[in-house]
Amino acid sequence: KNQVEQSPQSLIILEGKNCTLQCNYTVSPFSNLRWYKQDTGRGPVSLTIMTFSENTKSNGRYTATLDADTKQSSLHITASQLSDSASYICVVSAGYNTDKLIFGTGTRLQVFP
Amino acid sequence: DAGVIQSPRHEVTEMGQEVTLRCKPISGHDYLFWYRQTMMRGLELLIYFNNNVPIDDSGMPEDRFSAKMPNASFSTLKIQPSEPRDSAVYFCASSLSGAAGVNEKLFFGSGTQLSVL
């Protein structure tokens, strides 16, 4: 069964600190992996999209990594800010002939001053 | 562009009542998706349209759910009759040319928070 699992479920850090969120997937075939940021009361917004051939992709203070062999991805946030408080959702595209995406349940990040 | 617009933002109704959620996609986007989000299951695809035609409705949970897209700028998701287990946040999203390709990006609305009492 195609699944995307994220850890931890929730995380609390102090402003200025770094953190890393994890994503494991069992989706096959694999096309690409995305990380979305979802602020409270809003829809998800795309942060990064990576294919199997990409190991790292950055978007400002956000850096995503992908290991297609172990089917793992991580999202690293550097020098966290209060505005980083949100849910971060890992999403995997299940192949080339589908418009369906497999969503993880997200990691809820809270950044405190 | 104002982005994907959903209405209402919040809906509270009683069990058995009909609920209609509305969505206006980004102009020029050919694909429209309806998702449901719960704490336990995350985001789940209900149905999606390409050029106003339903392509895959296998995620629609029951016959109580129906969706239409009468034109390129409007879609509705209807639940009749509603039940407490339908309580969730319903998102509409649109894209230029699909959702799953590496160059395809989904744009989400702000969602409708539905509570069925």
Interface residues (C-beta under 8 A of the other chain):
Chain A: S31 N32 G41 R42 G43 P44 V45 S46 I49 T51 I89 S93 A94 G95 Y96 T98 D99 K100 L101 F103 G104 T105 G106
Chain B: V4 Y31 F33 M39 M40 R41 G42 L43 E44 L45 Y48 I55 D56 F91 A93 G98 A99 A100 G101 V102 K105 L106 F108 G109 S110 G111
